[in-house]
């Protein structure tokens, strides 16, 4: 028995957001920087940024070290206006 499928427009993923490599594996890339913070250790303060990633399971958010993200993905900081 077949049932009619009613697609949810909110679950639609544009194809230009899906990135695959030469072996057709999903490529996880950062999309934008959402927030900034400082992680305090004993004698050090490490600047961190909250990053939104494209993911197979939907939006994913992680805190990453700011200097590493600037080195790997400088384009995110060119237009970043996060408070």
N, C-alpha and C positions, 0 to 999 in steps of 0.2 A: 504494500500500500504506500503510495507516494503522497506526500503532503506538500502544500504550497509553501515556499520559503519566502518570508517577508524580511528583506534585508533592513538592517538598522543603519541609517545614514551616518550615525555617530561612530560606528565601528569601521568605517571606510578608511583605508590607508592609501594615501596617494603614492603612486609608483615612484615618483621622483625622490621620496624620502627613503626608499628601500635601496640599500647599497649592497652589492655582492662583489666578491673578488673574482679572479680569473678561474678559480676552482668552484665557483658558484656557492661560496660560503657567505653567510651573512656577516657584514662588517659593522661592528659597533663603533659609532663615532659620537663625539659630543655635539650637541645642538646649540646650547646657549648656557651662559652663566647666569644663575638666578640670585645668588647672594654671596656675600663675603663675610669672613670671620677670622678670628685669631685663636689658634690652639696654644694654650700655655702649658709648657713643660716646666721642669724644675728651674732651669736658668735660661730657657729659650722661649721665644714667641714665634710660632710658625703661622704665616698667613695662609688661609685656606679659602677655597671657593666651592660653592654648591653648584654642581654641573648636572644639566639634564642631558641624558644620553638617549639615542634611538636604540630600541631594544626589540627583540622578537616578541617579548611578553607585554609590550606597551611602554609607556614612559618610565624611565628609571632615573633616580636621583642619587648622587653620591657626593661626599665631601672629598676634595682632592687638594694636594698642595699646590698653591698658586704658582710657584716658580716652575714646577714640572709641567703644569698645564700651559704656561706661557711659552715654554720651550717646545712642546709638542704641537700645540694648537694656537699659534700667535694670532690667527684671524679672529678668534673669539674675543680677544682683548682690544682689537682695533676699534670696534664699535660698542664695547661694553660700557654701559652707563648704569652700573649697579651701585646703590647707596651704601 
